[in-house]
C-alpha cells in the first residue's frame, strides 16, 4: 500500500510503498481507507510539540472512514464489508497489538489506528460500524472533529442553555464546538480566529459574533460583547499559553476554561489559583471525553434529524500525493475547514 511516513520531526512526510504483514493478529482489523482527515494534533506531532519522538519512522492519522476487508481472531464488533469510522478514542472491542508494517527492509511503527495510508490494520476498539449508505466523506469527521467538538460542549463543559461561549481558534474542531454550542442554544457564541474565511464559516455554523484577532484586541472585544462579568465558557484550541491565560481572566467567577490545544513541551501557563477555590474551573480535554461506540451513532442521528451542515466543514479534498501541500495550507490558514485525503483517486 501507499502511505505517508513521518521520518523525522519537522520534515515533509515521505510517500512510499509499505508492506503489510501476512496475517492479522487477535483483535486486528484490515480496513481499506476511503477518506482521512488532517487534524491539528497530527500537525503538532509532525513538528514534535510534545517532545522527543521515540518511534520514528512511523505512520500517522487518527480520523477516517473506510470499509472492513478482513478481521483477525476474536473480533466481534465489525465484519468484512462493514463501513466504519476510524477513531483514536477507545471504543468497543479488543485492544490489539499495533501492526508490524515493513518499509525499506525494516519494521515501520504504527499505533492502534493510522489513516494516512491506503489500507490500515486497526485495533478493533478504534473502529465503529456505521450504516450502509452513510456519506463516507462526512463520516471521516466523526473520527475526531465532530466527536471532539460536540464532546467538549456536552462532556467537558456541560454547557447550559443560554450560557456564553468563546471559541478561540475556529479550525476543524473549533467549528464543531461552535455548531454544538448553537445546538445548546448558547448566547453569545463568540468565535475568534485570525483568518476571515474561518470566521465566515463559523458564522454560518452558529457563531453570533466573530473576532479577527489579527486586526483587533480580542480580549477587549470579548469584554465588550460579554460584559464586565465575563463569559461562562472559554474554549482554547490554540495551545498558546497567552491565550489560555487570557481565557482564564475573561471567564466569570464560576466560569470554565476547557483546553483542547496543547502547549509545546516546555511552555508553561501562569494563573492566579485563588478563583479555583470558589468555583472557577480549568480542565484539559481528551477528545471531548467521547465514547465512540455510543456517541458516533448518536451524533449521526442528530446530524440527520437536525440537518446539520457537515459538508460545509470539508473545504478541500486532495489525493495522498498532495498531503504535504495540504498540511502547509492548513498551517498558513489557506484552508478554512477540514481537509480530507481521498485514498482512491
ABEGO torsion letter per residue (X at the ends): XBBBBBABBGBBBBBBBBBBBABBBBGBBBBBBABBBBBAAAAAAAAGAAEBBAAOBBBBEABBBBBBABBBBGBAABBBGBBBBBBABBBBEBBBBBBBBBBGGBBBBBBABBAABABBBBBAAABBBBBBGBBAAAAAAAAAAAAAAAAAAAAAAGBBBGBBBBBBEBBAAAAAAAAAAAAAGBOBBBBBBABAAAAAAAAAAGBABBBBAAABBAAAAAAAAAEAAEBABBBBAAGBAAAAAAAAAABBAABBBBBABBBBBGBBBBBBAAAAAAGBBBBBBBGGGBBAAAAAAAAAAAAAAAGBBAAAABABBBBAAAAAAAAAAAAAGABABBBBBBAAX
